[in-house]
């Protein structure tokens, strides 16, 4: 299997840095091909702006990101760093994202990777037809057939991310990333690898976490993806994109209604 590991933490000697190293080493030991994107080491540009579209002249018109994105993608004129990351994604069968959970999301540098790399025409804005008036996304799209997994560290205990936890249910918190960034362009999303209470992390906890990660990677090819409903699979109205009443179970809480087994 070809695996792209995207790493977003400024300190290589951090817990995230160590888990990133474990991931790369274990995947190679298992015989997989591995490529990496260490965003801080790459000094990745995290903001998308007019500089991302060399053919755009701001003195002539206003910048509309989606329009310039698809134009540049089709003309192969996106910036070199973006095209290199797109090539890595095309190459990969599996994408793994290693990062800390900061302010209820990913680090800004990683969000900027998604903003810039998942261009119009590459990851969205495709497959429009009479049968699919909203296009091919959420289970379809250019990245269909690829798999993706999040590997995240948290400061607070796991209980605080439960249904009654003060942070909110972890499924709902990760929904914008797993469903909105990974499933949207067509990727199958694997259950995330999550490590809690990382602010104070003794060596024995690290060894346990590293072994759990190795165990997870050993089964990565056969892991069953999360059962998100596809946009054009019949569960949603094809115009309003609202879940049809007959497919909605009122006993299911939160965003889990978008899982197939929630009916």
C-alpha angles and dihedrals in degrees: 000000000000111000131190114199115198113197125195116182128104095222119066090195093055125106088260090051091052093048090049089054092047090051094052094044095046094047090051091047088054090054100255123140110243134197125175143206111201096187100194092045088049089050087229116204103239102188123078114217143135091299088070090067110054092187094056118102110198094195090065102048144352120275115257104182098204093049096047091042096057092041092052093043093053091046092047088235101125114124118284095248092053094047090050091055092047089052090053090052091049088051096048129087091190133028121201121190118201116192146126121258103247121181092343094306145054124295112280092246091061093046086053089053090057093043093053104032101043092069128180107273091023102060105003143014097059141116101034115168142141089271092044106036091166094049132238112312141114096056097000133063142084094315096050112135095035123107129220137191135185120220108192139172124213133194099213130064122275091247091065088062095053127105089273095034120118092237094055131248111315093224091058093044092053094041095095090055102038098037101024102040105024108027093038095070090043107269123142107239119219123208108277124252105233131186118190136197093030100152089086108028118168120203094258090056090050093051090051092048092047092051092048089052092049090050091051092050090051088063098037096112094055100037111126112236123237110274101240115169113248119238094233098035095098101261094100132053103257093223105037095030089220120143108256114248093241089058095051122095108198090203091066112089132214125345094336086094085084092066117095093229092057094083 
